[in-house]
Amino acid sequence: MNFSRRPVEAAKMIINPSHEELKILAQEGNKTTIYNSASFISSVRNRSAKKTYIVEDGVPLGVDQQGISIAEANRIADEVHEYLKQQEVIRLDRRMGLHPDFSLHCRLFITTRFARIPLKWNIMLFPSVEPEAEPDLLSIYVPEWPERVIFCHPLSYTTYILGTDYFGEAKKSFLRMAMFRTKTEGGLGFHAGSKVLRIKLPGGELKDAGFLLFGLSGTGKTTLTMHDHNLTPPEQAIIRQDDVVMMNPQGYCYGTENGFYIKTEGLDESQKVLYHAAQSPEAIFENVKVNDDGSIDFNNTELTSNGRGVIRREDVLGVDSNIDLDKAHRMIFITRHDKMVPPVAKLNPHQAAAFFMLGESVETSAGDPTKAGQSKREVGTNPFIVGLEGEEGNRLLEILEANPDMECYLLNTGSIGMGGNRPGVKISIHASTTILKYIATGEIKWQTDPDWGYQIPEHIPELDMTVYDPRSYYTKEEYLSMVQQLREERIRWLDKYPELKLEIKNTIKQPK
């Protein structure tokens, strides 16, 4: 028995409606904002990770992945296709990526009553070049299906999304398959934002530094990716992508999307790039509180703390015509700790591969709202890996060793010293954006951390480093106890992945 793509037949098929036609189809449930933008409320308001499966057919399951048998996948798919024969369905073809070496034809089928989902997805990707050709990636989406189940068949690059109306499932279904495809071709797909910082060096010359920023939803990845760092011309921040990029073995990073899918909780004027884009009439909001007068309350979490917005690339200040990075000169692994992880640490290649595998953060409402705020680890901060997770850490190490001009950093966007002998300090957005700026210029002075072996900052221009010294908040015994506990947790996590190279694991066990 095998699994293969099936043709989609429908009582009525609406093929590649225009964006204006999609707006008309999606009128039901729309509440117009004061900016004349659309807003919708979904029944499901976060990804259904526990209901997501990989078809067990030719690709080994990773430790953190759930499998579904070919027989069960075939049974469900057959029922779905019989159902669709009686339904009105939208078919939408879009293009992911613009580079000749990375450009994928994506096709979405979805029942018309949920036209708000393709309306948003239409913004996220680019016009298809050959819409009638066989798609590279295919998703079949039936939100009204009585059972909630999402499964993908990697070898046919096909995904079924059933029983949920959360837009993120459509968006991620294509990105998940694209990342797997990139891995089979010798590269790596990353859940990461990308940008260029054009910075004036101490000698006065301008230099472009390409950045990748990794982080789980809600940890500050999009906020930092979209931030302008308060730079003034000729210095500037140039935004490329905010969610997923594909890296080849030379460190070139292909962009994927044309739009941005932002978390809106707490959005205000201090995040001026995002706030400006959110005021466009072409923005589309999802599960955000819109008052009767059309005003938007980004601080109201009655609906969910995972409010979202889809914004057009052209409405974002600081973008240019390029979505790719010529080189990922700086790779930033964003984490959220509240006690002893420094605001930034510089990593060697083995340490970088280890912290990529650790993927440390806290759970957010975008993943599992019932565990929001709890400690969490996710390899590569990427919940969408298909196949053995350890292979990704090994591949990253190979790329870093082959490209010594690529530097890696751990960035804590949480706090320092919480629960210590004096009040701890929150690491502000300003502190994090300042750190990234001086990572670009190379003006941070480093020293070796005796417990972890990575480099920690001795001096960062504009910042008072005394408040960021985690040791100053605890007794020596308390601090050493926390170090030992964290080390044991990290070792246990890395030991889950037998295929991961021993030298990567040893950088946590025996730091040098």
Residue, then its C-alpha position, 0 to 999 in steps of 0.5 A: m500500500n502506498f499514498s499518492r496525490r489525488p485529484v480534487e473534484a468539486a461541485k463548483m471550483i473557483i480557480n484563482p480568484s483575484h484578491e478583490e474577489l476573495k474579499i467579496l467571498a470572505q465578507e461573512g464574519n468580517k468586522t471592518t476596523i477604523y483603518n478600513s481593514a478586515s478583521f475575523i474571529s476563528s473558532v480555533r485560535n492556535r496551531s493544533a500541534k498535538k493533532t499534527y502527524i507525518v505519514e509513515d511512508g519512506v521518511p524516518l520519524g523524528v523523536d518529537q514527531q507523531g506518525i500516522s499509518i498509510a492505511e489511516a491516511n488513505r482512509i481519511a483522504d478518500e473520505v475528504h475527496e468524496y466530501l469535496k465532490q459535493q462542495e464549492v471549493i476555492r483553488l488558489d495557486r501561489r509562488m514561494g520564493l523568487h530565486p531561480d534556485f528556490s521558487l516553488h509552486c504552491r496550491l491550496f484547495i479550501t471550501t469556499r465558506f472559509a474564504r477568509i483563509p485564502l484571502k490572508w494566504n494570498i498576501m503571504l506569497f507571490p503570484s504563480v508563474e505557471p498556475e496550471a502546472e502541477p504544483d510542487l507543494l499541495s494542501i487540501y483544507v477542510p475547516e468544517w471537517p468533524e475531526r481535527v487532524i492535520f497530516c502531511h505526506p513528505l514524499s508527495y509534498t501533500t498536506y491535509i488540514l481538517g477540522t480547524d479554521y486557524f490560518g496558521e495551519a495553511k501558512k505553515s503547511f507549505l513552509r513545513m514541506a518546503m523546509f523538508r524539500t530543502k533538507t533533501e537537497g543538502g541545505l536547511g530550512f529555518h524557522a527564522g527571520s532575516k534582515v540586513l543591518r547597514i552599519k557604520l564601523p568605528g573607522g567610518e565605513l559602511k558595512d552590511a551584515g546579514f542576520l538570521l534570527f531564530g525564535l519560537s512564536g512570542t519570543g520576540k523574533t518578529t519584533l526584533t526582525m522588524h525593528d529599525h534599531n533607531l538607526t539614521p541614514p546612511e545606517q539602516a535596517i533592511i527587513r527581508q523575512d520574518d518567519v522561514v528562510m532556506m539556507n544553502p551550504q554556502g550560507y546563502c538564504y532564500g526568502t520564502e514569503n511576500g507578507f508578514y504574519i505578526k503577533t499583535e498582543g501589546l502592539d503600540e507606537s514603540q514598535k513603529v515599523l509593525y504599528h505603521a504597517a498594521q494601520s494599512p487598509e490592506a492589513i487583515f486581523e485575526n482574533v484581535k479585539v475590534n470595538d464597536d466603533g472599529s478601533i483596535d485594542f491590541n492589549n485586550t486578550e479576551l479572544t486570545s493572547n494569540g491575536r494575529g495580523v497579516i500585513r503586506r510587505e509593501d506596507v512595511l517600512g525598511v524593506d527593499s526589493n530583495i527577500d534573500l540574504d547573500k550571506a547569513h553573517r550572524m545567526i541569533f538564537i533567541t531564548r527566554h530565560d529569567k534567571m541566569v542566561p546572559p543577555v547575549a553569548k557568543l558561540n563557537p560552531h559546536q556550541a551553536a549546533a548544541f543551542f540550535m538543538l536545545g531551542e530553549s524558550v518558554e511556551t507561548s499562546a501560539g503553541d499551547p495556550t494551556k502551558a503559556g509561560q512554562s519552560k519549553r525546548e524545540v529543536g531549531t525553535n522549529p515545530f515544523i521539522v520533518g525527519l530526524e531532528g539530529e540530522e539538522g544539528n549535524r547539517l548546521l555544524e557542517i555549514l558553520e565549519a565550512n563558512p568561518d565568516m558566519e558567527c552565532y550568538l545566543l540572545n536572551t529576551g527574558s530577564i536576569g536575576m528573577g527570584g534572587n536576593r534583589p529584584g531582577v531586571k527585564i531585558s528590554i527591546h531597546a537592550s536587545t536591539t542595541i546588542l544586535k547593532y553592536i554585534a554587527t559592528g563588532e564593538i562588544k568586548w568578550q570574556t569566557d564564561p567559566d561554567w559554559g565555555y561560551q563568550i559573554p559580554e564584558h562591555i557593550p556600548e550604551l548598556d550598563m552591564t552590571v545589571y546584567d550579571p546573573r551571578s550578582y543576584y544569587t549566592k555562589e551556592e545558589y548559582l552553582s546549583m542552578v548551573q548544575q540543574l540546567r546542565e543536566e536538563r540540557i544533557r537529557w534533552l540532547d541525549k534524546y537524539p542518537e544521531l546527533k554528533l557526540e562532539i555537539k553533545n559534549t560542548i554542554k557536558q564538558p564545556k571548554 
